[in-house]
Amino acid sequence: MAATGFHTLSAVGLFNGEKHKHPLGVTLPPARRFSASVTVFSSRLVDYEQPFVKSFWNYLEAAKDFIRPEDNGPSRWFSPLERSKDPCHGAPLLLFLPGIDGNGLGLIRQHQKLGQMFDIWCLHIPASNRSSFTDLVAMVESTVKSENQRSPEKPIYLVGESLGACIALAVAACNPDIDLVLILSNPATSFGHSSLQHLAPLVKALPDQLNLAFPSVLSLIPGGPLKRMVAHWVRGLPETETAANIFQDLVITSTLTSILADTFRRETLLWKLKLLDAAAIFANAHLHLVQAQTLILSSGNDQILPSKYEGKRLRKKLLKCEVRSFKDNGHCLFLEDGIDLVSIIKATSFYRRGSRQDYVSDYIPPTISEFNKSYGINRLLEVIMGPVFLSTTEDGKVVRGLGGIPSEGPVLLVGNHMLLASDKISLPGQFVHERNINLRPLVHPMMFSRLRDGLLPDVSVYDMLRMMGSVPISGTHLHNLLSAKSHILLFPGGIREALHRKGEEYKLMWPEKAEFVRAAAKFGAKIVPFCGVGEDDFLKVVVDYNDQIKVPLVKEVLKRVTAEGPEVRGSLEGEEGNQDFHMPGVIPKCPGRYYYYFGKEIKTGAEELRDRDKAKEVYADVKKEVERCIKFVKQRREEDPYRPLLPRLKYHLQHGLLSQVPTFHF
């Protein structure tokens, strides 16, 4: 295996020592141990990606070295990264459990980025190996128990595809007390509903001399060879380039067919099908015992298993489970173009290095490419909104852009929420683009979790906000972010402001208590009041919460919807404590323009921390400054010749789409 750049944690080298008993009745040896220390990633936007991303061809090259028909040795672990590249300090262990192919190379396109966050071991099951499902579970469990004993404070990640997903579920079911995180791609728990279960009788009935290229096996190729070839013609590339791409796909198809022929010989295929059947039966029978945090990745175009519907079924069966769907992808999800497991883990907030998620030390800022991908969908909206950013320097001068924002934290940006929290579209991206500052918005916890399923949108719709650094709002999280010298975005009005009633545009719905001033004073944080103005140029509320609760049925539905999410400010009375979820009825208006104005910073210190009355004064000053900013912008925007959409579009046509459109004088 030296040619592949991998090194083996062999069965001989890895499994030495005293044996112990497993609940399934088989003998378990302990696994190798390792130690590591803790590190914290920078809060700035940095491109951690490697310059070289492996392709599907790299998978084929490595698979040729791994797949040897004469290899009937035991299953074993190997490290996919070169010996010279140590895992990230303090990184949790990630065990990759392969699918029906068994070679353990399914994450080859993800290794470099994953290696910056995890210590990766991959399981290799030789094609001629005839280990039973319980034997494979026992082997993985041996490693899990040994590593958990070594580092009980750290989670262990089990990433499995198809068969490997069943192994991961079985290990989790047998070890509910071990902190496991499961990431399962197209689990084979759906084997009983797939066409594969009818394949075994067909294979047995065929003559030994017949060398089949099973269509279901060939569809393992990402996108399918025929589909990929047709796609080259559709792209409209030059004929020579199109011909070269098709030729490369033919070579890949030929190479893959050869590899599959070695991997899925008649007797091997029959054994694999039997293994899948046993795995699905065991895993499905023990789903109720799984306590682990689980992420299901479901492909909508899986030709091997009915994965499209399996994710939804498992979501209902497993206690702590989230699902992400990939409607255009096939069975081998991790080998397909555009699939980045690291980005998925970050966007779903599934990365942690301890028993609980630390939104400061566990947070890894998006890379440049992740940022561009996340905010690509907002670029059209930004053109329509035409946001103007103004800030105030220390000497009180108002400048265009964010130059007046302090560079060093902790900085607490406190402002009003616009309708439907539309301010979250532009603010985080502008701070990254102009100042390379990764904002940490404090948001409602319902963006991260649900108390129960129901009518609230799935948390997956907030993946981009989580990727960009959003944190569930709480006193503890505010304290931790301030101590980490972060730039924090806070909207004291919360949902009540974001879902305001008719006629309440720009009305502050802040609680009476100075919730954030004393926390900021403890760390000497700078408070920067700001305002957002422009919602009334885009939307008009015609049916608000007060209208909706007049209908008894709607009122009851809103109560149920609110109960689905975590409670915020439930102890407060009055309108400030009314954080009920609802969707205001709005009608669009001819688009105007958004404005963000950051006032002069307010410094805090020991005096505000000791004296509650002084803290209240600062709180009142912050609120007054936000109101002043709102009044200033509402008045001055009347002088903006580019406030309507059409003049801005004309300006972009003349000066380019990325040009900065002028605004009023300040």
N, C-alpha and C positions, 0 to 999 in steps of 0.2 A: 504493500500500500504506500510505499514511499513516494511513488510517482504522483500520487494525488495531492500531496502536501498535507495530509492528515496524519495524526499519530494515534495509535491504538492503545486504549486502556484494556488490554487483553483479558480474556477470562482467567488466564493464569495469574497475570499481574494485578488484576483488579479484585479478584475474589479469593482472598486468602484469610485464614483465621478461623475462629470458633464458629460453629454452626448453631442455629436455633430453629424453633418450630414455627410454622405459619398456620393461620386459621384454616386454610384449605387442606392441611394435612401433609404438605410437602416440606422438605428441609431447605432452609435459607442460609446462605453464607453472608457475612457482612461485606460492605463495599469500602473502597478507598475513601480517605478523608482529605480535606484540604482546609486551609485557613485563609482569611482575608480580612482587611481592615476597611473602615468606612470612608467614603469620599462624598463630596457634595458637588453637583454639577453647577456650572455658572448660570446665573439668571439671565444673561444676555443671549441674544440670538446668535448662535454660532453654527456653522455648517460642520457637523460631526461626521458627515457621510464620507465614505471612502471614494477616491476617484475612480476606482474600478468596480463595476457592478457585474457580477457573473451572469451569464446567459444560460439558456436552456442547453446550448451546445456544451457548456462546461459540465452540466449535469451528465450528459451522455458520455463525455470523456472520462469523468470520474467513475461512472457506473460500469464502464468496460473493465476497469481495474478491480472493482469491488465484486462483480458477479463472476464467480468461477464455479461451473457446474460440479467440479470435483471437491469443492469446499463443503465438507459435511461436519465442520467443527461446531462448537457451541455458539450461542448468541453472545455478543460482546459489545462493550461500549467503545466508542472512539471519540477523540476530540477533533472537531472539524477545522480548528484554527492551527496555524503553524506554532511550533514550540516557542518561537521567539516572541509571540504575541500573547502576553499574559492577559487574563480576564480582568475586567474592571474591578478595582478594589472595592470590597464590600458587596460585590455582585451576588445576587441569589443564584442558585443552581437551576439550570434549565435542562430537562431531560426530554429529548425528542424521540418519540415513539412512532416508527414508520407505519405506512399503510401496508397493503397486500404485497407490494414489491419487496419490502423487508430490507432494502439496502441501506436505509438510514440517511440517504442523501437528499431527502425531500426539502430540506431547508437551505440547500447550497446557495441559492440566490439571496438568502437572508443572513448568512453567517457573519459577514463583516460588521454589519450594523448591530446585530444581536450581540456580538462579542464585546461591544462597548457597554453593554448593560447586564450581561449574564455570563456565568461560567457554563459553557455548553458541552453537554455530552449527548451523543447520538447512538441509538441502539441499532446494531447491525445483526440481522437474522439471515444467515446464509441460505441460499435457495434450496439446498439439500437438507437443511435442518428440519427435524420433525418434532420440535418441542410442542407440547400441548399448550392450550391457552392458559391453563393454571400454572404451567411451568414458566411461561413468559411473565405472567402476573407476579409470580414468586420472585423472579429475578429482579424485576423493576422495584418491587416492594423492598427487597433486600437493600438496594441502593438508597431508596427513600428513607428507610428506618435508620440506616447508618449515618446518612448525612444530616438527618434531623437530630440525631443524638449528638452529633458534632456541633451543629449550629441550630439549637432549638428556637432561637429568636428570629431566624430568617425563614421566609416561605420557600417552598420548592415548587418550581413550575413544571408541569407536565404538558407538553405540546404534542398532541397526537392527531394523526389523520387516519380516517376510516378504521382499520383494525387497531391502530395505536390509540385512537380515541376510546375504544372499548376497554383496552388495557388500562388507560388512565382512569376511567370511571370505576373499574373494578378495584384498582389500588385505593382510590379515594373512598369507596364504599367499605373496604376492609380496614381503613385507617382514619376514621372520622376525627380523631384527636390530633392528627398531624396537620400542620398548616400547609395546605396544598392550593395551588392556583392552576386550574385546568383551562387550556386553550385548545379547543377541539374543532378540527376542520372536517366537515362532511362525515360525521360519525357513522360507523357501520352498524349502529343500533337499528338502522332501517333495512338491514339485509333481508329480513323476512318479507319485506314488501318490494324487493327489487327483482329484476329479471335474472340476476346472478344465481338465485336459489334454484332455478330450473336448468342451469348450465351443467351441473354434475351428471345427471342422467344422460344428457346429450354427449358429453365427452366420453362416458363409459361405452356408449353404443357405437362410437366411431372406430374404424379400423386403426390399428397402431401405426400403419404406414402413412396415414393421412396427416400431412403437416398443415395445421390450420393457422390462419391469421385471424383470430377471433375479432369481429368488429367491435365487440364491447371492450376488448383489451386494447385495440388500436386507438380507441377514443380516449385513452389515457393521455395522448399527446395533447398538450395545451392548445385549445382552440380547434383541434382536429386538423390533419394535414390538408384535406381538401378545402376546408374552410379558410385556412391560412393562405393557400395558393390563390383562391378566388379573391381574397381580400387584397392581394398585391395588385390585381388588375383594377379593382375598384378605386384604389388610391390614386390612380392616374399618374404614376411615376414614369420616367423615360423607359423606353422598351428595354434598353440594356440593363438598367437597374432592376426592372421587373423580372427579367429573365434570370438575373443573378440571384434574386431573392427566391424565386421558384426553384431554381437549381439547389440552393442551400436547403430549402425545405425538403426536397426529394432526398438529399443526402441524409438529413436528419431523420426522415421517415425510414429510410433504409437501415440506418444505424440503430434506431429505436426498435425496429422490427427484429433485428438480430439480437438485441439485448433482451427483448421480451421473450424471444424464443428460448433463450437460456434460462430466463427467470421463470417462465410459465410452461415448462415441459408438462406433458400429460399428467404424470404422477404428482408433480409439484402443484399443478393447478388444482387437482382433485383435493390435495391436502389443504391448500389455501382456502378453498371453498368450505371444507369441513371446519377449518379453524375460524373462518368468519361466522359460520352458523353458531358454533359454540360461544364465540365472543359476544354475539348479539343476544343470545339467550341469557347468558350470565349477566351482562351489563344491564339489560332491561329488567331483569328480576331484582336487581339491587339498586335501582335508581333512587329509591326512597331513603337509602342509607347515606347517600352522598351529601356531605355538608360543605364541600369545598366551593370556593368562589369559582364560577365557571363562565367562560365565554365561548359561545358556539358560532362558528363561521360557516355559513350555508351558501353553497353555490346554486344559482338558479338554473344553470345549464349543465348539471352533472348527469352524464350519460351512464354512469355506473350504478349510482344509488339515488333514491328519491330524496335528495338532501334538501330540496326547496321546502318541503313540508316537515322534514324531520326536526329542523331547528325550532319551529313553532311548537311541536309536540314536546320536545325536551324542555322548552321554556316553561311549560306548565308542570312538568314532572319534577324538575330540580329546584331546590330551595333558593339558591343564590345564583341565578342564571341570567345572562344577557345574550342576545342574539344579534349578529350583524349579517346582513344578506348581501350577496354579490350576484346579481341577477344574470349577468352575461358571462360568468366564469364557469369553468368545468371542474372536474373531480380533483385534479392536482392543483389546488388553489395556490400553494406557495411557490409553484414553478412558473406561474403565469405572469405576463407583463403587467405592470401597474399595481401589483400586490406587494405591499410593504408591511410586513408583520410588526416591525418596530413602530411605525406610524399608527397602526391599528391599536397596539397596546397603549400607546401614549394618549390617543384620542378617546379611548374607553376608560381611562384612568385605572388600568389594570397593572400598573407597575408600582411595586413597593418592595422595600428591602427589609422591612420589619413586620411585626405582627399586625400593626395598624398602618394605614397610609399616612405618610407625612407629606402634606402638600407643599412643603418647602424643600426638604432634602431629597424627596423622591421625584420632584418635578424636573423634567428634562425639557428645556425650551425647544421649540420646533426648529428644524434646520431651515436653511434658506429655501430649499425645494419644497419642504412641507408647508412653509409659510405661503409660498407662491401658489401651491395647489389648493390650500385651504381658502385663500382669499381670491382665487381666480373667479369664483362664482359671484363675488361681490363687486367685481370691477364695473360691470354694467350699471349696477345700482349706484356706485360712487359717481359715475358720469352723470346719472340722472339727478342725484342729490347735490352734486357740485359743492361739497363741504368746504367751508372756510374755517381755518384755524387761526385764532389769535391768542397771544399769551403776553404776560406782563413781566418785564425784567425787574431785577432787584431795585433799580432806581425809579420804577414806576412807569417806564416807557412801554407802550403797547406796540408789539411787533407782529408781523405776519408769520405764521408757523408756530412751532413749539420751542423756539429758542429761549423763552423765558422760564421753561420748566427746569427745576434743579436737576443736575446730572446725578448727584450722589443721593442715595436714599438714607434713611427711610423718608418717603414722600407719600402723603395721603391726599389723593385727588377727590374732592367731595363736590358733588353737583346734583342737579335735578334729573329725574328720569323723564324722558320723552315717551310719547304714546307707543305702546307695544315694545318698549325697550329698544327702539330703532337706533339709539345712540351706540349700541354695541356693534353696529355694522362697520362704522368708520374709525372709532377711537383706537382700539388695539392695533389695527393695521397701520394707522398713521404714526403712532409712537414707534413701531418697529421700522417703518420705512424712513422716517425722518431722523430719529434719534437712536435707533437700535436699542430701544428700551422695551423690555417685555412686560407689559402691564399685567397685574394680577387682579382682575375684577372679582369682587365679592358678590356672589350671585345666590339666588334662591336654591336651597338644597334639592328641590325637585328636578333640577338639571342633572343630578347625580343618582338619585334613587327614588323609588316608589314604595309606599307602604303596602300597596296592593295594585293589581292591574285594573284597568278601567278605561275611562274616556280621555285621560291625559295623554298627550303625544308621547311616543316612546322616547326614552332618554337618548337614543341614537341621533335624534335631530340636533342635539347639543354637542356632538362630538367635536366640531370645529372650535367651539368656545372653550371646551376643556383642553384641547390641544394647545390653544393660545394662552392658557394659564388661569382660567377661571377656577375659583375656590368656593366651596359652600360657605355661606356667611355664618360666622359664629365668633364669639369673643376670643376663643382659643386660637382660631385661625388668624384673626386680625393681629393678635399678640405675636404669633409665630412669624407672620409676614413682616411685621415691623422690626422684630429682632433680627431678621435676615436682611434688613435694609432694602426692602423691595419698594417698587412704585405701585401703589395700591389704588384701585378704582372703587369708590364707594358711593352708593346712592341711598342715602338714609330713608328716602320715601318708599323704597321697595316696590312691591307689586301694586300697592295702592296708588302710587304715582304713575306707574307704567300703564295701569288699566284705569285711568281716571274717568270721571263722569263728564257729561256734557257741560261746557262752560268752565271747566277746571284746567284749561291749558295753562301750563307754567305756574300753577299753584303748588307750593311746597307742602307736602304732607309728612313732615318730619315729627318724630316723637319728641316729647318734652325733655327727656333726660339727655344729657350730654354723653351719649353712648361711646363716642369715639375719641373725644378730646383728651380724657385722662389716659387712655391707652396710648395715644400719640405722644403725650407729654412724658410718659415713662421712658420713651426711647429718644426724646428730643426730636421727634419727627416734624417736618415742615408740612403744613396743611395748605393746599392750593385749592381755593374755591373756584368753581367753574360753572358755566351754564351751557345748555344745549337748546337751541332755538331753531324751529323750522317745521315741526310736526304739523302745524296748522296750515302750512303751505302744501301739504300732501294729502292729508286725510281729515275727514270731519266725522265726529262721533254722532250717530243718529239714534242708536239704541244702546243705552248704557246699563250698568248694573241695576240701577233703581228701576228701570223699565222692565228688566228681565225678571226680577224677583216678584213683580206684581202678578206673574203667571205662576200659580201653585206648582204645576208640574216642572217648569223650568227652575223654580226656586229649589225644589227637591233635588234636581239633577246637579245644580251648582253646589249644593251641600255635599253630595256624594263625590263630585270631582275634587273639591277642596280636601276632603278626607283622604284622598288617594296619595297626596303629597305630604312631606314632612311639614310640621307646623312651625311658623316663624312669628314671633311677637304675639303669641296667643294670650299672654298675660296682660297685654295693653288694652285699655278700653278706648272707645271712641273710634273715629275714622282711621287713626294711625295704626290701630290694631286690626283693622278690617283688611285682611290679606286674602280674601276669597278669590279663587280662580274663576275667571269667566272670560269670554271673548266679546269685546264691545262690537256692536254693529257699526261699521264705518263705510263711508263712500269716498272714492278717490277724488282729488281735486287736481286742477292743472298744476303740474309740479313747479315748486318754487326752489328754495335753496336751504341747506342746513348750515348753521353757524355754531362754532364752539369757541367760547371765550374764556380763557383761564385768567383769573384775577391775580392780584399780588399775593405772594405766599405769606402765611402767618406762622411764625415760629412758636414752638412750644418748649416748655422746660419744667424745672422742678416746681415752680410756683403753681402752675396749673395742676400738677400732680398732688400737691399738698392741700391746696385750697379749692374746695368744691365750688364756691361762689365764683372764683376766678375762672374755673373750668366752664361754668355756665356763661360767663361773659364772652369767653372765646367762642363757645358754641353759637351764641347769639351773633357774634361778629361774622362767623363763617356763613351763617344763614343769611344775614343782611348783605354780605358781599355777593352771594349767589343771586339774590334778588336784584341787586344793583346791576350785575352783569346781564341778567335777563332784560331788564329795562333798557340798558344801553344798546343791546343788540336789536331789540324790537324797534327802537327808534331809528337807529342808523341804517338798518337794512332797507328802509324806505328809500334811501339814497343810492342803493346798489343797482346800477343799470343792468347787471347780469343776474339779478334775482330770478327772473323768469327763465324757463328752460331753453327756449328758442335762441335768445342771444348767446347763451353759453355754447350751444351746439354750433352756432355759426362761428364763434371764436375758435372752437376746437377744429373746425374744418379749415380755418385759415392758418392756425398756428400748431396744429398737431394735437392728438388725443391726450398726450401726457403734459401738455402745456398748462401752466397755472393761470386760471381765469381771474382777472382782476375783480376787486370788490369795492365797497365804499371806502372813503378816506377815514383814517383814524389817527 
